[in-house]
Amino acid sequence: MRKTLRHGVRQYTAVFESDPDVGGYTVTIPDLPGCISEGDTFEEALKNIQEAASLYLEVMTEKGRKFEDRKRNVIIAPVQVAV
């Protein structure tokens, strides 16, 4: 989900996944395919994905890609699986 807050600022849904074996978080933004980062703490992962997304948008804008045209909705929901 993307929401324009003010000129030049956009809001995206980020998905943070913790790794109990190694520690830290991996984070992706589904609306920005291939935009992925990580951090040892949630705060570090948040800071890193903000920087990664900013760079991602800068590069894609330079390539002429328009993000206003994307109409992708992300639904995050628990899923029960029988085992």
N, C-alpha and C positions, 0 to 999 in steps of 0.2 A: 504494500500500500504506500502510495506517495502522496504527500500533501505539501503544497507550496505555502510556507509560512509568511514570507515577505520576499521582496525582490532579491534574487540571488541566494536564497536559503530554501532548501528542500528537506522534507522529512521522509524517511524510508523505514520500513520494518526490517530490523536486523535479527538474525537467529543466532543465539549464543549456545554453544554446546560445550559442556564441561567434560573433561577427561579424567575420571577418577584414578586411573592407573598412572598417568603421567603428570596430571595437574594442569591447571590453566584452562583457557577457553579458545575454541575456534569459532569464528564468527563470519557469517555470510549475509549478503543482502540479496534476496531472491529477485528483486527488480533490476539488479545490476549483475547479470550473469558473469561469473568469473571473478567478481569482487569478493575477496576472501582475506581474512587477516587472523591474527591470534594475539594472545597475551597471557602472561602468567597469572594475572588477576582480572576480575571483571572490568575494573576501571581501566587497566592497561589495554585490554581487548577493545573496550569502547573507544578509547582515544585512538587506537591503531586503525579501527574500521572507519572512523570519521576521516582520518587522513587518507586512507586507501580509497574511500568513496570520492573524496574531493579530487584526488589525482585521477581516478577513473573517469569522472565526469569531465575533467579538464581535457584529457586525451581524446575522449569520444567527441567532445564539442569541436576540438581542432580537426577531427576527421569528418565533421559535418553531420554527426548523428544528433537527432532531436529526441529528447526524452519526454516532451509533452505528449507525444503521439502514443506512448505505451499505455495500454489499458489492461494491466495485469493486476488481478486481485489475489492477495495471499490470504489464505485461511489457515490459522494455526489452531489445531484441535487435538485433544487426546484420542488415541486409537487403541481399542482393546483387541488383543490377539490371543486366541486360544492356543495353549501349548500342551 
